[in-house]
Amino acid sequence: MRRRLPPILAALALLAALGPGTASAASGVSPAREFAPREVVLKLAGQRTATTVSLRPGAGVRQVTAALRRDPRVAYAAPNFTATASVTKTPPLSASGIANDPGPLSSPPGPPGGWVSLQWNFLPWEATGTASLPVSPGGIDAIGAWQNLIAAKHRGAAGTTVAVLDTGIAYRNKGSRFRRSPDFVAGQFVPGYDFVDDDRLPLDHNGHGTHIAGTIAGKTNNGIGLAGLAYRAKLMPVRVLDRHGSGQADDIARGIRFAVARGADVINMSFNFGCGKSVPGINEELRRAYRKGVVTVASIGNLGSEACVSPPSTSPRTIGVGGSTEGGCLGSYSLLPGAGIDLVAPGGGTPAPGCPSVLSRSVFQVTLKGGNTRRFGMPGSYVGTSMAAAHVSGVAAMVLAAGGLAERVSPRGKVNRLTRRLRSTARDLVAPSSLQGAGLIDAGAATDPSF
């Protein structure tokens, strides 16, 4: 909700707007569109949540926020910063159609389905004693995790809910314009919300959110498309990014609050704000999520879009995820050393210089084809830390489904235990921890009850 400034601060804002030097910043937005024009996210001391206030024409956002921060009645004030999806679109590589996939495991457990030709990211990374299974140096052993969950009677992370804060999901049919992705079924979804258009239909206008959701929990054993990691988890679509993959801090904060209030176990955030930006409203909601026992996962950003590891991955208790490649290398797009990198996961693309492997396929999932909300395919152009974060969210849901983490601990203790489990079972890629965190996530090891 956007409101005029509260009366007690109207005069202060007006003085800031009319002060010297505001003419050069009259638009209230930089050429890079780093924040919304003439909007300030403001929280007064004693308020539970912040409000987005609209400034009068001529007011400079930076000048007003600086003035507001000097007032003792203000808990915080910040521009309404813009976040963007953490994906690096590459030229299409292959697989523009939709394959026929019999699913990850038969029942009783047997060889995986036809997805193995594309989903290198889900394969075991070394020989497991089963000659029929292919391996990939960049794989996270989803097969081992699926088998662990079947043994624990929680096939595919049944009983967990993952909120996907993104461009929406192609989760239902609507009129003649929108169609549900053929790799989803209606029963997979719990009610979500669209904070961009302010309605209850968080449908995807871009394709990014549908791709992310497919990696986390795409339907399996349906004879269509590809496998999802936590394939029996529920998905909560929360649209906070527009058709261009951009979203505002206030909408994202409300999206986090919505997901926590409605029972999400994991929140995936495959987007980033600009380098060095302070987004207090987001940090506040993520702290609340932590106190409620909700696991939050975020991409660290990509070189070319961000210059450093960026919010929300830098927020306390949020798992920050960098990208790795098919060859088990760090991705060339994964950011320079910095605080906030906890793990890496498959993002595909070309390896960073110095890695011996040249394997560079992207991450495949069924999503909108060419941005058309009625047509679907498996584009080979999705690369980046967006894709990497989705893997960690899917594995987090599987670890939670396997049980045991929440026994005799507080909600915060559950989040801490899960984070430690993911880090302690990660595979070292022989890179500095400032680049890989604890290493490449290992789904099989993380869901192994013996750890």
C-alpha positions as CSV (number, residue, x, y, z in Angstrom):
1,M,0.0,0.0,0.0
2,R,1.3,3.4,-0.9
3,R,0.3,6.5,1.1
4,R,1.1,10.1,1.6
5,L,3.6,10.9,4.3
6,P,2.1,10.8,7.9
7,P,1.3,14.3,9.1
8,I,4.1,14.4,11.7
9,L,6.6,14.0,8.9
10,A,5.0,15.9,6.1
11,A,6.8,19.2,6.9
12,L,10.2,17.4,7.1
13,A,9.6,15.8,3.7
14,L,8.6,19.1,2.2
15,L,11.7,20.8,3.5
16,A,13.8,18.0,2.0
17,A,12.1,18.2,-1.3
18,L,12.6,22.0,-1.6
19,G,16.1,22.0,-0.2
20,P,19.2,22.9,-2.3
21,G,20.3,20.5,-4.9
22,T,17.0,18.7,-5.5
23,A,16.5,19.9,-9.1
24,S,19.2,17.6,-10.4
25,A,17.4,14.6,-8.8
26,A,13.8,15.6,-9.5
27,S,12.9,12.3,-11.1
28,G,13.8,10.4,-8.0
29,V,15.2,7.6,-10.0
30,S,18.6,6.8,-11.4
31,P,19.2,6.0,-15.1
32,A,19.7,2.4,-14.1
33,R,16.2,2.4,-12.4
34,E,17.7,1.3,-9.1
35,F,14.6,2.4,-7.2
36,A,11.0,3.4,-7.9
37,P,10.5,7.1,-8.6
38,R,9.0,9.3,-5.8
39,E,8.6,6.4,-3.3
40,V,10.1,5.9,0.1
41,V,9.7,2.8,2.3
42,L,9.2,4.2,5.8
43,K,8.7,2.6,9.2
44,L,8.0,4.7,12.2
45,A,9.3,3.7,15.7
46,G,6.7,1.4,17.2
47,Q,5.1,0.3,14.0
48,R,5.0,-3.4,13.1
49,T,5.5,-3.0,9.4
50,A,6.7,-0.4,7.0
51,T,4.6,1.7,4.6
52,T,5.4,2.9,1.1
53,V,4.8,6.6,0.9
54,S,4.5,8.7,-2.2
55,L,6.4,11.9,-2.5
56,R,5.1,15.0,-4.1
57,P,6.5,16.0,-7.6
58,G,10.0,17.5,-7.3
59,A,11.0,15.6,-4.2
60,G,14.3,13.8,-4.5
61,V,14.1,10.3,-3.0
62,R,17.7,10.3,-1.7
63,Q,17.3,13.7,-0.1
64,V,14.0,12.8,1.6
65,T,15.3,9.4,2.9
66,A,18.4,11.1,4.3
67,A,16.3,13.7,6.1
68,L,13.9,11.1,7.5
69,R,16.7,9.0,8.9
70,R,17.7,11.9,11.0
71,D,14.3,12.1,12.7
72,P,14.2,10.0,16.0
73,R,10.6,9.0,15.3
74,V,11.8,7.0,12.2
75,A,12.9,3.4,12.6
76,Y,14.1,3.3,9.0
77,A,13.6,5.0,5.7
78,A,14.9,3.7,2.3
79,P,14.3,4.1,-1.4
80,N,11.9,1.5,-2.8
81,F,14.8,-0.4,-4.4
82,T,14.4,-2.6,-7.5
83,A,15.4,-6.3,-7.6
84,T,15.9,-8.3,-10.8
85,A,15.9,-12.0,-11.6
86,S,19.3,-13.6,-11.4
87,V,19.3,-15.3,-14.8
88,T,21.8,-14.9,-17.6
89,K,20.0,-15.7,-20.8
90,T,22.3,-17.5,-23.2
91,P,21.7,-18.4,-26.9
92,P,19.5,-21.5,-27.1
93,L,21.5,-24.7,-26.9
94,S,19.0,-27.5,-27.6
95,A,15.7,-29.1,-26.5
96,S,13.1,-26.5,-27.5
97,G,10.3,-29.1,-27.5
98,I,8.9,-31.2,-24.6
99,A,10.3,-34.6,-24.0
100,N,8.5,-37.7,-22.8
101,D,9.7,-38.5,-19.3
102,P,8.5,-41.5,-17.4
103,G,9.7,-40.1,-14.1
104,P,12.6,-40.2,-11.7
105,L,12.0,-43.6,-10.2
106,S,9.6,-46.4,-10.8
107,S,7.8,-48.1,-8.0
108,P,9.3,-50.1,-6.6
109,P,12.5,-48.1,-7.1
110,G,14.2,-48.8,-10.3
111,P,16.2,-47.0,-13.1
112,P,15.4,-43.3,-13.6
113,G,13.3,-42.1,-16.6
114,G,14.3,-40.4,-19.8
115,W,15.1,-37.1,-18.1
116,V,18.7,-38.2,-17.7
117,S,19.7,-37.1,-21.2
118,L,19.2,-33.5,-20.2
119,Q,19.2,-33.2,-16.4
120,W,22.9,-33.6,-15.7
121,N,22.4,-31.5,-12.6
122,F,20.3,-34.3,-10.9
123,L,22.7,-37.2,-11.6
124,P,25.1,-38.7,-9.1
125,W,28.6,-37.2,-9.4
126,E,30.5,-40.4,-9.0
127,A,30.0,-44.2,-9.5
128,T,27.5,-45.4,-6.9
129,G,27.8,-49.2,-7.6
130,T,24.8,-49.2,-10.0
131,A,26.2,-49.6,-13.5
132,S,22.9,-48.6,-15.1
133,L,23.0,-45.1,-13.8
134,P,25.0,-42.4,-15.7
135,V,27.0,-39.9,-13.7
136,S,27.9,-36.2,-14.0
137,P,30.8,-34.3,-12.4
138,G,28.4,-31.4,-11.7
139,G,25.5,-33.5,-10.5
140,I,24.0,-33.3,-7.0
141,D,22.8,-37.0,-6.7
142,A,19.0,-36.4,-6.7
143,I,18.6,-40.1,-7.3
144,G,20.2,-40.9,-4.0
145,A,18.0,-38.3,-2.3
146,W,14.8,-39.8,-3.9
147,Q,15.8,-43.3,-2.7
148,N,16.5,-42.0,0.8
149,L,13.1,-40.3,0.9
150,I,11.3,-43.4,-0.3
151,A,13.0,-45.4,2.5
152,A,11.8,-42.7,5.0
153,K,8.2,-43.0,3.5
154,H,8.3,-39.4,2.4
155,R,8.5,-39.8,-1.4
156,G,9.5,-36.6,-3.1
157,A,9.3,-34.3,0.0
158,A,5.6,-34.9,0.6
159,G,4.3,-32.8,3.5
160,T,6.4,-29.7,2.8
161,T,5.5,-26.4,1.1
162,V,7.9,-24.2,-0.9
163,A,7.0,-20.6,-1.7
164,V,8.4,-19.4,-5.0
165,L,8.8,-15.6,-4.9
166,D,9.3,-14.8,-8.5
167,T,7.5,-13.8,-11.8
168,G,4.6,-16.1,-10.9
169,I,4.1,-19.7,-12.0
170,A,2.1,-21.2,-14.9
171,Y,0.0,-23.1,-12.4
172,R,-3.5,-22.8,-13.8
173,N,-5.6,-22.1,-16.9
174,K,-7.3,-18.7,-17.2
175,G,-9.4,-17.7,-20.1
176,S,-7.8,-18.0,-23.5
177,R,-4.5,-16.4,-22.5
178,F,-3.0,-18.5,-19.7
179,R,-2.4,-22.2,-19.6
180,R,-1.0,-24.4,-16.8
181,S,2.4,-25.9,-17.6
182,P,2.0,-29.5,-18.7
183,D,4.6,-30.6,-16.2
184,F,2.4,-29.4,-13.2
185,V,-1.0,-30.6,-11.9
186,A,-3.5,-28.5,-10.0
187,G,-3.1,-30.5,-6.8
188,Q,0.5,-29.4,-6.4
189,F,-0.4,-25.8,-5.5
190,V,-1.5,-24.0,-2.4
191,P,-3.1,-20.5,-2.7
192,G,-0.6,-17.7,-3.5
193,Y,-0.8,-14.0,-4.3
194,D,0.2,-11.5,-7.0
195,F,1.8,-8.5,-5.3
196,V,2.6,-6.9,-8.7
197,D,-1.0,-6.7,-9.9
198,D,-2.5,-7.0,-6.4
199,D,-4.8,-10.0,-7.0
200,R,-5.1,-13.7,-6.2
201,L,-3.8,-15.0,-9.5
202,P,0.0,-15.0,-9.5
203,L,0.3,-16.3,-13.1
204,D,3.7,-16.1,-14.9
205,H,4.1,-13.5,-17.6
206,N,7.8,-14.2,-18.1
207,G,8.8,-17.9,-17.7
208,H,11.5,-17.4,-15.0
209,G,9.3,-18.4,-12.1
210,T,7.9,-21.4,-13.9
211,H,11.4,-22.6,-14.6
212,I,12.4,-22.2,-11.0
213,A,9.3,-24.0,-9.7
214,G,9.9,-26.9,-12.1
215,T,13.4,-27.5,-10.7
216,I,12.1,-27.3,-7.1
217,A,9.1,-29.5,-7.4
218,G,8.0,-30.3,-11.0
219,K,5.6,-33.2,-11.3
220,T,7.0,-36.6,-12.2
221,N,5.6,-39.9,-13.4
222,N,3.3,-37.9,-15.7
223,G,4.9,-38.9,-19.0
224,I,5.7,-35.2,-19.8
225,G,8.8,-33.0,-19.5
226,L,11.4,-33.3,-16.8
227,A,11.9,-34.3,-13.2
228,G,11.6,-31.9,-10.2
229,L,13.7,-32.4,-7.0
230,A,11.1,-32.2,-4.2
231,Y,8.4,-33.6,-6.6
232,R,5.6,-34.2,-4.0
233,A,6.1,-30.9,-2.2
234,K,3.4,-28.3,-2.5
235,L,4.3,-25.1,-4.3
236,M,3.0,-21.6,-3.3
237,P,3.2,-19.1,-6.2
238,V,4.0,-15.6,-5.0
239,R,4.4,-13.0,-7.8
240,V,6.8,-10.2,-6.8
241,L,8.6,-9.7,-10.1
242,D,6.9,-8.3,-13.2
243,R,6.9,-9.5,-16.8
244,H,10.4,-8.1,-17.2
245,G,11.8,-9.9,-14.2
246,S,11.9,-6.8,-12.0
247,G,10.2,-6.1,-8.7
248,Q,10.1,-3.5,-5.9
249,A,11.3,-4.0,-2.3
250,D,8.0,-3.3,-0.7
251,D,6.2,-6.0,-2.8
252,I,8.9,-8.5,-2.0
253,A,8.7,-7.8,1.7
254,R,4.9,-8.3,1.6
255,G,5.5,-11.5,-0.4
256,I,7.8,-12.9,2.3
257,R,5.3,-12.0,5.0
258,F,2.5,-13.7,3.1
259,A,4.5,-16.9,2.6
260,V,5.5,-17.1,6.3
261,A,1.9,-16.4,7.5
262,R,0.5,-19.1,5.2
263,G,2.8,-21.9,6.3
264,A,5.7,-22.1,3.8
265,D,8.5,-24.3,5.0
266,V,11.0,-22.9,2.4
267,I,11.1,-19.6,0.5
268,N,13.0,-19.4,-2.7
269,M,14.2,-15.9,-3.9
270,S,16.0,-16.1,-7.3
271,F,16.6,-12.3,-7.6
272,N,18.9,-9.6,-6.4
273,F,19.0,-6.0,-5.5
274,G,22.0,-3.8,-6.5
275,C,25.4,-4.2,-5.1
276,G,25.7,-2.7,-1.6
277,K,22.1,-1.7,-1.3
278,S,20.6,-1.7,2.2
279,V,17.0,-3.0,2.1
280,P,15.8,-2.9,5.7
281,G,12.3,-4.0,5.1
282,I,13.5,-7.2,3.4
283,N,15.9,-7.9,6.2
284,E,13.2,-7.4,8.8
285,E,10.8,-9.9,7.1
286,L,13.6,-12.4,6.7
287,R,14.4,-12.2,10.4
288,R,10.8,-12.9,11.1
289,A,10.8,-15.9,8.8
290,Y,13.8,-17.2,10.7
291,R,12.1,-16.8,14.0
292,K,9.2,-18.8,12.7
293,G,11.4,-21.6,11.4
294,V,11.1,-20.9,7.7
295,V,14.2,-21.6,5.6
296,T,15.0,-18.8,3.2
297,V,17.2,-19.3,0.1
298,A,18.5,-16.7,-2.3
299,S,20.7,-16.4,-5.3
300,I,23.9,-14.4,-4.8
301,G,23.6,-12.6,-8.2
302,N,25.5,-12.8,-11.5
303,L,28.4,-11.0,-12.9
304,G,27.1,-8.5,-15.5
305,S,24.0,-7.9,-13.5
306,E,25.5,-7.4,-10.1
307,A,29.0,-6.3,-9.1
308,C,29.1,-8.1,-5.7
309,V,27.2,-10.7,-3.7
310,S,23.9,-8.8,-3.2
311,P,20.7,-8.8,-1.1
312,P,18.7,-10.7,-0.2
313,S,21.4,-13.4,-0.1
314,T,23.4,-11.2,2.3
315,S,20.6,-11.1,4.8
316,P,21.3,-12.9,8.1
317,R,20.2,-16.6,8.2
318,T,19.4,-16.6,4.5
319,I,21.2,-19.3,2.5
320,G,23.2,-17.5,-0.3
321,V,23.8,-19.7,-3.3
322,G,26.3,-19.4,-6.1
323,G,26.4,-21.2,-9.4
324,S,28.3,-24.3,-10.7
325,T,28.5,-26.0,-14.1
326,E,28.0,-29.4,-15.7
327,G,31.7,-30.0,-15.3
328,G,31.7,-29.4,-11.5
329,C,33.3,-26.0,-11.9
330,L,32.3,-22.6,-10.6
331,G,30.2,-20.7,-13.2
332,S,31.9,-17.9,-15.0
333,Y,29.0,-15.7,-13.9
334,S,29.3,-16.5,-10.2
335,L,30.4,-13.5,-8.3
336,L,33.8,-12.5,-6.9
337,P,34.7,-13.3,-3.3
338,G,32.3,-11.9,-0.7
339,A,30.3,-12.5,2.4
340,G,27.0,-14.2,1.8
341,I,28.1,-17.3,-0.2
342,D,27.0,-20.4,1.8
343,L,26.8,-23.0,-1.0
344,V,26.9,-23.5,-4.7
345,A,24.5,-25.5,-6.9
346,P,24.0,-26.1,-10.6
347,G,23.4,-23.0,-12.6
348,G,24.9,-24.3,-15.8
349,G,26.8,-22.2,-18.3
350,T,30.5,-21.8,-19.0
351,P,33.1,-22.5,-16.3
352,A,35.2,-19.9,-14.6
353,P,38.8,-19.6,-16.0
354,G,41.2,-22.2,-14.8
355,C,38.7,-25.1,-14.5
356,P,39.8,-28.1,-16.6
357,S,36.2,-29.0,-17.7
358,V,34.6,-27.4,-20.7
359,L,31.1,-28.9,-20.1
360,S,28.7,-26.0,-20.3
361,R,25.1,-27.1,-20.8
362,S,22.4,-24.9,-19.2
363,V,19.7,-26.0,-16.7
364,F,16.6,-27.5,-18.4
365,Q,13.0,-27.3,-17.2
366,V,9.6,-27.0,-18.9
367,T,8.6,-23.3,-19.0
368,L,7.0,-20.7,-21.2
369,K,8.3,-20.8,-24.8
370,G,9.4,-17.4,-26.0
371,G,7.4,-15.7,-23.2
372,N,4.1,-17.0,-24.7
373,T,1.8,-17.8,-21.8
374,R,0.0,-20.5,-23.8
375,R,3.0,-22.4,-25.2
376,F,5.6,-24.4,-23.4
377,G,9.0,-25.9,-24.2
378,M,12.4,-26.7,-22.6
379,P,14.6,-23.7,-23.7
380,G,18.3,-24.2,-23.4
381,S,19.0,-20.6,-22.4
382,Y,18.5,-20.5,-18.6
383,V,21.9,-20.1,-16.8
384,G,22.7,-18.4,-13.5
385,T,22.5,-18.3,-9.8
386,S,18.7,-18.2,-10.1
387,M,18.7,-21.8,-11.2
388,A,21.3,-22.6,-8.5
389,A,19.1,-21.3,-5.7
390,A,16.2,-23.4,-6.9
391,H,18.3,-26.6,-6.4
392,V,19.0,-25.6,-2.8
393,S,15.4,-24.9,-2.0
394,G,14.3,-28.3,-3.5
395,V,17.0,-30.1,-1.5
396,A,16.0,-28.2,1.7
397,A,12.4,-29.3,1.3
398,M,13.6,-33.0,0.9
399,V,15.8,-32.7,4.0
400,L,12.8,-31.3,6.0
401,A,10.6,-34.1,4.7
402,A,13.0,-36.8,5.7
403,G,12.4,-35.7,9.3
404,G,14.5,-35.5,12.5
405,L,15.7,-32.0,12.2
406,A,12.9,-30.4,14.2
407,E,12.8,-32.8,17.1
408,R,13.2,-31.1,20.4
409,V,14.5,-27.8,18.9
410,S,13.0,-24.3,18.5
411,P,11.9,-23.0,15.1
412,R,15.3,-21.2,14.8
413,G,17.1,-24.4,15.8
414,K,15.4,-26.2,12.9
415,V,16.7,-23.6,10.4
416,N,20.2,-23.7,11.9
417,R,20.2,-27.5,11.8
418,L,19.1,-27.7,8.2
419,T,21.7,-25.1,7.2
420,R,24.5,-27.0,8.9
421,R,23.3,-30.2,7.3
422,L,23.5,-28.7,3.8
423,R,26.9,-27.2,4.5
424,S,28.4,-30.2,6.2
425,T,27.4,-32.6,3.4
426,A,28.4,-30.3,0.5
427,R,31.2,-31.4,-1.9
428,D,34.4,-29.4,-2.0
429,L,35.1,-28.1,-5.5
430,V,38.6,-27.2,-4.5
431,A,38.0,-23.5,-4.5
432,P,38.3,-20.8,-1.8
433,S,35.4,-20.7,0.6
434,S,34.9,-17.1,-0.4
435,L,33.8,-18.4,-3.8
436,Q,32.1,-21.7,-3.1
437,G,31.0,-21.4,0.5
438,A,30.9,-24.9,1.9
439,G,30.9,-26.4,-1.7
440,L,28.5,-28.0,-4.1
441,I,25.2,-29.2,-2.5
442,D,24.9,-33.0,-2.3
443,A,21.2,-34.1,-2.2
444,G,22.0,-37.7,-1.6
445,A,24.3,-37.0,1.4
446,A,22.1,-34.3,2.9
447,T,19.1,-36.7,3.0
448,D,21.1,-39.7,4.3
449,P,19.8,-40.5,7.8
450,S,23.2,-41.7,8.8
451,F,24.6,-38.2,8.7
